[in-house]
Amino acid sequence: MKNWAVIAPKVPPAAHPGLEKIVRAYQGQIRLSPPRRSKWGDFRWVAGEPTRISINRDLAPEAFLITLLHELAHAQVQAWDARDHLPHGPEWQRRYRDLLRPFLDHDVFSLPVARALRRSLGQPKASCGADPDLLKALQADRPTAGPTLESLPLGTSFKTRDGRVFRKGTKRRTRFECVEVSTGRTFAVHPLMEVTPLPTA
């Protein structure tokens, strides 16, 4: 299969020795996807057809590797575990931990990313975006287009990329409760969302 030829240039070179065997053992198709704002990768299964993994082609090497292991864990659950599992339930968490751990022991990831991954191993999140510490570590070297929500003072009004206006509220666990000005509805907004602060009235 050509999966390894697709994957090899996209992941950290230090991952190659351990990753090549895993990728070559996967019987489905891995392809690169155009950038998607809603997700970094996905796993698809249709009865009687090879499974498919797609990963956004614009991901940095560390994010690409984490996403690949995330989706390969889904493939392993589908192939080897009971059918009545939750998408990110105990079976997936176990498979993902087993896939990820060897790469944490061989200096594949930068120190901030490795630390965030180790902290999350007890109960891995359903996506990198759901783990603010990991997302922050992955984005450390990426220039931002503007300030993030977490950098704004409480009560600040701000505009999102799609033009909606919110007012920043208090933090609940990992996200901020923000009120949409036009509707009065409350939304849980990711702390690392890039926003445009608006002047106070």
C-alpha positions in Angstrom: 0.0 0.0 0.0 1.1 3.6 -0.5 0.1 4.7 2.9 3.6 5.0 4.2 4.6 7.1 1.2 1.8 9.5 2.1 2.6 9.6 5.8 6.4 9.6 6.0 7.0 13.3 4.8 4.3 14.6 7.2 5.5 13.3 10.5 8.6 14.0 12.6 11.5 11.9 11.2 12.2 10.6 14.7 8.8 8.8 14.6 9.7 6.8 11.4 11.3 3.7 13.0 8.3 3.0 15.2 5.5 4.4 13.0 6.3 2.7 9.7 5.4 -0.8 11.0 2.1 0.4 12.4 1.2 2.2 9.2 2.1 -0.7 7.0 0.0 -3.1 9.1 -3.1 -0.9 8.6 -5.2 -2.5 5.9 -7.3 0.6 5.0 -6.5 3.8 3.1 -4.9 6.9 4.5 -5.3 10.1 2.5 -4.6 13.8 2.9 -7.5 16.1 3.1 -7.8 19.8 2.4 -7.8 21.9 5.6 -11.0 21.6 7.7 -11.8 24.0 10.5 -14.1 21.5 12.2 -11.7 18.6 12.6 -8.1 17.6 11.9 -8.8 14.0 10.9 -11.5 11.3 10.7 -12.0 7.5 10.4 -14.6 6.0 8.2 -15.9 2.5 8.1 -18.5 1.0 5.7 -19.3 -2.7 5.9 -17.6 -4.7 3.1 -15.2 -1.9 2.2 -11.7 -1.0 3.3 -11.7 1.5 6.2 -10.4 5.1 5.4 -8.5 7.6 7.4 -8.2 11.2 6.3 -5.9 13.8 7.9 -5.7 17.5 7.1 -2.7 18.1 4.9 -1.8 21.5 6.5 -1.1 20.1 10.0 2.4 20.6 11.5 4.3 17.3 12.0 3.6 16.8 15.7 -0.1 17.5 15.2 -0.2 15.3 12.2 1.3 12.4 14.1 -1.1 12.8 17.1 -4.0 12.9 14.7 -2.8 9.8 12.8 -2.5 7.8 16.0 -5.9 9.0 17.2 -7.5 7.7 13.9 -5.5 4.5 13.9 -6.8 3.8 17.4 -10.3 4.0 15.9 -9.3 1.6 13.3 -8.0 -0.9 15.8 -11.1 -0.7 17.9 -13.3 -1.3 14.8 -11.1 -4.3 13.8 -10.4 -5.9 17.2 -13.0 -4.9 19.8 -16.7 -5.4 20.5 -19.1 -3.6 18.3 -21.1 -1.9 21.1 -18.3 0.6 22.0 -18.5 4.4 22.4 -16.5 6.4 19.8 -14.1 7.7 22.4 -14.9 5.2 25.2 -12.6 2.9 27.2 -11.6 0.7 24.2 -10.5 3.7 22.1 -8.7 5.3 25.0 -6.7 2.1 25.7 -5.8 1.6 22.0 -4.7 5.3 21.7 -2.6 5.1 24.9 -0.9 2.0 23.6 -0.1 3.6 20.2 1.1 6.9 21.7 3.3 5.8 24.6 6.2 4.4 22.6 6.6 7.8 20.8 6.7 9.6 24.2 9.7 7.5 25.2 11.9 8.3 22.1 12.0 12.2 22.0 9.7 12.3 19.0 7.7 15.3 20.5 9.0 18.6 21.7 9.1 18.9 25.5 5.9 21.1 25.9 3.9 18.8 23.6 5.2 15.6 25.4 4.3 17.1 28.8 0.8 17.9 27.7 0.3 14.4 26.1 1.5 12.7 29.3 -0.9 14.8 31.4 -3.8 13.7 29.2 -3.0 10.0 29.0 -5.2 9.1 32.0 -8.3 10.1 30.0 -7.4 11.1 26.5 -9.7 13.8 25.0 -11.8 13.2 21.9 -9.7 15.8 19.9 -6.7 17.9 20.3 -8.9 20.9 20.4 -10.7 19.6 23.5 -7.4 19.7 25.4 -6.4 23.4 25.8 -2.9 22.5 27.2 -2.1 20.3 24.3 -3.5 22.7 21.7 -1.5 25.6 23.2 1.7 23.5 23.1 1.1 22.5 19.5 0.5 26.1 18.5 3.4 27.5 20.4 5.5 28.1 17.2 2.6 29.2 15.0 2.1 32.9 14.6 -1.4 33.9 15.5 -3.6 36.3 13.5 -4.9 38.0 16.6 -5.5 37.7 20.3 -7.1 34.7 21.8 -10.2 34.7 23.9 -8.3 33.7 27.1 -6.1 36.9 26.8 -9.2 39.2 27.0 -10.4 40.7 30.3 -13.7 39.4 31.7 -16.7 41.2 30.1 -14.9 42.2 26.9 -17.0 42.2 23.7 -15.4 40.5 20.8 -16.1 39.4 17.2 -15.4 35.9 15.8 -14.2 35.0 12.3 -17.7 34.5 11.1 -18.7 38.0 12.3 -20.7 37.1 15.4 -20.3 39.3 18.5 -20.0 37.9 22.0 -19.3 39.1 25.5 -16.7 37.1 27.5 -18.0 35.4 30.6 -16.5 33.2 33.3 -14.5 30.1 32.7 -16.2 26.7 33.3 -13.7 23.9 33.4 -11.9 24.3 30.1 -14.1 26.8 28.1 -15.5 30.3 28.7 -19.2 31.0 28.9 -19.8 33.7 26.3 -23.1 35.5 25.6 -24.0 36.1 21.9 -25.0 39.8 21.9 -27.7 39.5 19.2 -29.5 36.5 20.6 -28.7 36.5 24.3 -27.7 32.8 24.0 -24.8 31.4 26.0 -22.0 29.4 24.3 -19.0 27.5 25.6 -16.1 29.0 23.7 -12.6 27.6 23.4 -10.0 29.7 25.2 -7.6 29.6 22.2 -10.1 30.9 19.7 -8.6 33.8 17.8 -10.9 36.8 18.2 -11.2 40.6 17.5 -11.7 42.6 20.6 -14.3 45.4 20.3 -14.2 48.8 21.9 -16.3 49.3 25.0 -19.4 51.5 24.6 
